[in-house]
Amino acid sequence: MSTLEIKDLHVSIETEQGTKEILKGVSLTISSGEKHAIMGPNGSGKSTLAATIAGHPRYEVTSGSITLDGEDVLEMEVDERARAGLFLAMQYPVEVPGVTMTNFLRTAKTAIDGEAPKIRTWTKDVKEAMAKLKIDADFANRNVNEGFSGGEKKRVEILQLELFKPKIAVLDETDSGLDIDALRVVSEGVNRAHAENNMGTLLITHYTRILNYIKPDYVHVFVDGKVAEQGGPELADELEANGYDRFLAAAA
Amino acid sequence: MTEQIQKAEEALRSTDDPGVIQEILDNNPELKGLGNYEYGWSDPDVAGASAKRGLDASVVEDISAKKGEPEWMLKLRKKGLKYFERKPLPTWGADLSEIDFDQIKYFVRSTEKQAQTWEDLPEDIRNTYEKLGIPEAERERLVAGVAAQYESEVVYHQIREDLEAQGVIFMDTDTALKEHPEFFEEYFGSVIPVGDNKFAALNTAVWSGGSFVYVPKGVHVEIPLQAYFRINTENMGQFERTLIIADEDSYVHYIEGCTAPIYNTDSLHSAVVEIVVKKNARVRYTTIQNWSTNVYNLVTKRAVVDAGGTMEWIDGNIGSKVTMKYPAVYLTGEHAKGETLSVAFAGEGQHQDTGSKMVHMAPNTSSSIVSKSVARSGGRASYRGLVQVNPEAKSSANSVVCDALLVDTISKTDTYPYIDIREDDVTLGHEATVSKVSEDQLFYLMSRGLAEDEAMAMIVRGFIEPIARELPMEYALELNRLIELQMEGSVG
C-alpha cells in the first residue's frame, strides 16, 4: 500500500515577463489501487502538476509538500523519484537518437529495480507487453521515440508503465492525439497495470472520452492552478454536459 | 584461460544486446580486459632510462646502425631530419608550441631480440600486455595476428598459419624491411613523401616499429589484423611506421589500438601510415586512440586508391592532449572510393583537431566523410577537412556530414571545411550540425531511473552509434566503456 500526498503545493516558473505562479495551493492524496482523474481547461496547470511530481528542473516549488509513503519527494532527484516508484507518462516523449528501445527499456528497468532483470523472462515480458499494446515487434530495434507517430509514442509510454511497475503513475494527457482504437488499447494497458500491480493513478486529461475506458474513482476539476471541485465519476458526466464554464466563472 | 571464460567470450560474441553483454561482463570480470584499459599505471622501466634525449644526426645514424638497415634507408632518414629541422611548426591548427623536442627520447630498445612466442616475452612486458588484455585477444580465433608494440620495437609477433599459406605478409616494419626490401624500395615514402609535413619528416628520420601488411592478388583476409601500441617510457616519442599494400582484388581490415599510461611531462606520438590500394581492392583501417591526456598525437595517414578500389578509415580519437589527424584518400583511378568515419571526444584540457582529406584525381570517383564529435568540460573538438576535385575528375561525388554535440556550455566545437574544386561536373554535399544535450532529453531518461551521468552517457553513446556499429565487437565495447569513463563526473 503506497500513498502519494500533495499538500498545499505552490509552483512557479521563470518566464520572460518574470516569475509566474502556476500552481496556487494544490492538495491531493492518491493511494494504491485508486484512479484519480484531473480535468480542466488549457492552461489550468495540470501538466505543471505532472512535471513537478516527476521533478522537471524548470518548475520551482515555492511552498507545500509532496511525499510518497512519508518520504519527501521534493528532496529527491528525478531519477530517485523513479526508483522510489513514481512514473510519469509524458505528453511529449522525447527522441533519443542511436539508442534502441531494447537497450533503453532494459537499462531503465535495471536502474529502477536496482538489478538487471533476468534475460529470459525479461525478453518474454517485453514481447508480450508489446503484443498486448499492439506495438509492432520491430519497434524493439528502433531508436527511442525516433520517427514514432504521436499514437506510437503514447503506446510506448504505457509499455514502460506496464514493464516498470510503478507504485503511483501520472498520465499527462496520454489520450491526446489518439484515435479510438489506440485509446482503447492504451486504456487497457493502464487497467492491466492497475489490476496486476495495484497501482495508483493520476490521470490528466481535457476530455471525458478516456474515462469511458479508465473508470475513475475520483474526479478533480482543476482551474487556475487549484482544485476547484472534487467528486466521484458523476462529476465527469457533468463536465461532459456543461463544460468548464461554471468553474471558470467562479474563478474569475 | 579457463573453459568458463572461453564460453563467456563465445556468448559475448553471439549477442548484440548491451544488457546481455553487461551481464556477461559482470559475471566474468576477467573479460573486462577486452574492453577496458585502466590507464595510469606503468611498469618499471629499464630500457628507457639510458636512452638519449633530443635529436641530431648521431641519433638517426645510431638508430639505423642498430637496426642494420640498408644505406638508402639511412639516407632517407637523414633527408627526413633535414626537412624536420627546416620546416616550421604548423600554426594553422592546434597549439603545438609547448612541445619540447629536446626532452624527447627518439629511440628506446626494450629487448634485444624479437620474441617468437608469448612465453619468450620478459615478465614485465607480459604484465603490461596482461593489463591490456592481449592474451585474451591473442587467443581469440577472430584475431588473425597480433603485432604488439612495446616501446619502439615490435617484440612479439604472431601470424596465423593459414594467412601465411595465402601469401599474406603481416610483420613488424623493421623485420619486413630486412626480409622484403623490394616492397620498401618501391612503396616506402611513395604515398607520404619524406618532406610532406614536419611530423612526417620527423617520423621518416626516426621511425621504428609499426606494421607491414601485404595482401596478394585476390586474397580476402576475412578476419581483422590487429596491433596494439603503447608508450611506456616517460617523454619517449613513438614513431611507428606502417605500410599496407593491398594487391588487386584483395581485401583486408587492419585494426590499431593505442593506450598510454599517464606521465607528468608531455609525450609525443607521431606515426606515419601509408596504404596502397590497387585495382578493385578494399582496405579498411580502424583506429581507436586513447592516449593519456599529456600526449601530442600528430599522425599522418594516407591511402592511394587505384581504379575501382575502396579505402575506409574508421578513426576514433578519445585520448591525447592534442590530436591532429586527417586521414586522407587520394582517388587516382576511375570509380575509386574513399570513406572516413571519424569520432572525437574532447574533455578537459583536450583539443581534438581531426577530420579527413579526399582528393579526387580521376573521373567517377566518390568519397564521403562522416565526422561526429563530443566536447565536454571545456574541451575543444574541431573538424578540419579538405575535399579537392582536380580537373578532369568528371562526375565525381563527395558528401561531408559533421555533427557536433556539446555536453555543457564551457566546451567548444568548430568546423573548417575546405573545398577546392577545379572541375564543373561534380556533386557535392555538406551538412553540419551542432547540438546540445537538451534538458528534456536528460529529464526523460532520468525520469526512467537513470542517474544524470548515466543518462548523459546514453545520449552520447546514441550520438556516436552510427560509427560504433562499424567497429568490431570488442572495440565497440571498449568505446562504450570509455564513454562512460569520460562522462563520470562530467555533470552536476
Boltz contact constraints between the chains, C-beta under 6 A:
constraints:
  - contact:
      token1: [A, 54]
      token2: [B, 447]
      max_distance: 6.0
  - contact:
      token1: [A, 56]
      token2: [B, 443]
      max_distance: 6.0
  - contact:
      token1: [A, 78]
      token2: [B, 446]
      max_distance: 6.0
  - contact:
      token1: [A, 78]
      token2: [B, 447]
      max_distance: 6.0
  - contact:
      token1: [A, 79]
      token2: [B, 446]
      max_distance: 6.0
  - contact:
      token1: [A, 79]
      token2: [B, 449]
      max_distance: 6.0
  - contact:
      token1: [A, 79]
      token2: [B, 450]
      max_distance: 6.0
  - contact:
      token1: [A, 79]
      token2: [B, 451]
      max_distance: 6.0
  - contact:
      token1: [A, 82]
      token2: [B, 447]
      max_distance: 6.0
  - contact:
      token1: [A, 82]
      token2: [B, 448]
      max_distance: 6.0
  - contact:
      token1: [A, 82]
      token2: [B, 449]
      max_distance: 6.0
  - contact:
      token1: [A, 83]
      token2: [B, 449]
      max_distance: 6.0
  - contact:
      token1: [A, 88]
      token2: [B, 447]
      max_distance: 6.0
  - contact:
      token1: [A, 94]
      token2: [B, 440]
      max_distance: 6.0
  - contact:
      token1: [A, 94]
      token2: [B, 441]
      max_distance: 6.0
  - contact:
      token1: [A, 94]
      token2: [B, 444]
      max_distance: 6.0
  - contact:
      token1: [A, 96]
      token2: [B, 462]
      max_distance: 6.0
  - contact:
      token1: [A, 97]
      token2: [B, 462]
      max_distance: 6.0
  - contact:
      token1: [A, 98]
      token2: [B, 462]
      max_distance: 6.0
  - contact:
      token1: [A, 98]
      token2: [B, 463]
      max_distance: 6.0
  - contact:
      token1: [A, 98]
      token2: [B, 465]
      max_distance: 6.0
  - contact:
      token1: [A, 99]
      token2: [B, 458]
      max_distance: 6.0
  - contact:
      token1: [A, 99]
      token2: [B, 462]
      max_distance: 6.0
  - contact:
      token1: [A, 103]
      token2: [B, 18]
      max_distance: 6.0
  - contact:
      token1: [A, 106]
      token2: [B, 19]
      max_distance: 6.0
  - contact:
      token1: [A, 108]
      token2: [B, 448]
      max_distance: 6.0
  - contact:
      token1: [A, 108]
      token2: [B, 449]
      max_distance: 6.0
  - contact:
      token1: [A, 111]
      token2: [B, 449]
      max_distance: 6.0
  - contact:
      token1: [A, 111]
      token2: [B, 450]
      max_distance: 6.0
  - contact:
      token1: [A, 112]
      token2: [B, 449]
      max_distance: 6.0
  - contact:
      token1: [A, 116]
      token2: [B, 23]
      max_distance: 6.0
  - contact:
      token1: [A, 119]
      token2: [B, 20]
      max_distance: 6.0
